[in-house]
Amino acid sequence: MEIERKFLVKNTSFMEDAFRKCPIIQGYLCSDAERSVRIRICEDTAFLTIKSATNARGWSRYEFEQPIPLMDAEELIRLCLPGRIDKVRHYVKVGGHTWEVDVFNGENEGLIIAEIELASEQETFELPVWVGQEVSGNPKYYNSMLAKQPYKARLARDKKSEP
């Protein structure tokens, strides 16, 4: 079970405290309301991940993740649905937790999302000063949705609909 909270990030001050960063490319073999099957490459490691839909709060869901050979991942990425996620993940320690802060590139450039994984939904944690609005459970901020409906395109649509 994965228990995760997601937040928009207000500024890039977190970069000063990042102890590691990793460029990530990921694609989806399957992505619908009930499940997603993802291929992720981070430097020279690769993973196949299957996730269920989230619970009602949008915090918890089943996750199955296995490392796979890099060559296999590179082949599987070619089979993925249109739309790919390109981001750099920054790892930042705050309190007793490690935050994963994703700075998106490509069609999602301009979007920065911080995630924290928890042992239970009741676990408390310190909110860093650079964290903004919580977006846990908001499907438009799921990576699988960002692959289908990128952030930059959504911003452009929202701008057109302004009075």
N, C-alpha and C positions, 0 to 999 in steps of 0.2 A: 504494500500500500504506500503510495506517495502522498504526503501531506505537504502542500506547498501554498505559500501566499505570494502574490505578485503586486508590484507597485510601480507606478510611473516614477521616473527620476527627474528631479528639478534642475540639476546642474551636473557638471563633470568633476566636482571636487572629490568624488570617490576614487578617482584615478590615482591620487596622491597616496592612497593607502592600499592600493591593489598589490597583492604579493605574487600574483600570477595572472597571465592573460593567455587566451588561446583562441585563434581564429577557428570558426565553425562554419561548415557548410552542411546543410541538411535538406533532405527531400522526403516526400511522402509517397509511399506505395499505395496507401489507402488512407482516406481521411473523410469521415462523415460524423454525424452527431453521436454515434455510439462508440466509435473506436478510431484510432489512428495507428498506422504502421509507418515508422520513421527509420530512415538511414541517416546517421550522423557521422561526419568525419571531423576530427579535431586533431590537427597536426598529423601524426603518424598512427593514430588510433581510430578505430571505427566501431560503431555500435548499431545493432538492430534493436529498436524499441517498439513495444506495443503498449498502447495506453487505452483504457476504457474511458467512457464519459465520466465527468466529475459528479460528485454528489450535489445535493441541492444548494449547498453554500458555495460550491465551486472551489473547495479547498482540497478535497481528497479524491483519489481515484486509483484503480489498479494500474500497476506499471510492471512490465516485464522487459528487462534490458539485458542483452548479452553482447559481449565483444565479438566482433567478426574480423576476418582478415581484411586488411586495407584494400587489397586488390579486388576482393568480392564487393566491398562497399563502393568502390569506384565504378564497378560494372552495374551494381544495383541503382546507383544514383541516376544512371542513364535511363532506367526504367520508370523513374518516379513521375508522378503527375506533374503537369505544368506548374511553374512557380517554385522557387527555391529560396531557402532562408540562408542569408549570408550575414554573419555577425561576428563580433569579437566579444568573448566572455571574459570578464574581469572578476577575480576572486578577492573579496574584501572581508576581513574579520571585523566584526562589531560585537562587542560583548562576548558571549560564549558561542556565537554562531558565525558561519561563513556565508556571506551573501554572494550570489552569482548575479553580476550586473551585465546585461547584454546590450551592447552598442550595435545597432543594426546598420547594415550597409545596403547598397543596391536599391531596390524598390521600396525598402522599409527604412531608408536613411532618414535620420532625424528622430527616430524612436529609440528610447532607452528604457529598458524594463529591468527592475531588480526583483530577484526571487529569493525566498528563504525557505528551506526545507525544515520541517518540524517533526518531532517524534510523536506528537499528538495535536489534535485541534485545540486543546486547552493550553498548550505550552505558551508561555509568555516570552517575549523577545523585545530587544531594544530597537527602536526605529532610528536609523541614522538621519542626520540633518538633511541629507540630500534626497531622501525619499519623499515622494509626493502622494498623490491620490492612489488608493488601493484599487486594483483592477482584477483581483481574484474573481473567478467565475464570470468575467465578462468575455464572451466568446471572441469578440473582435480583437482581443489581445492574445489569443492562443496562437502559438507559432503555426499550427496547421491552418488557421484562418488567415494569418498574415501571408502565407504562401499563396492562398487563393485570392485574397483581397488586400493587396499591399497598403501599407500606411500612407505612402505618398499619393496614391490614387484616391484613397478615402479622404485625405485632406483636400485634394483638388475638388472632389465632389461636394464636400461640406462647404467649401468656399463659394462654389457656384450657387449653392442653395441659400446663401445668406442674402437677406433683403438689401 
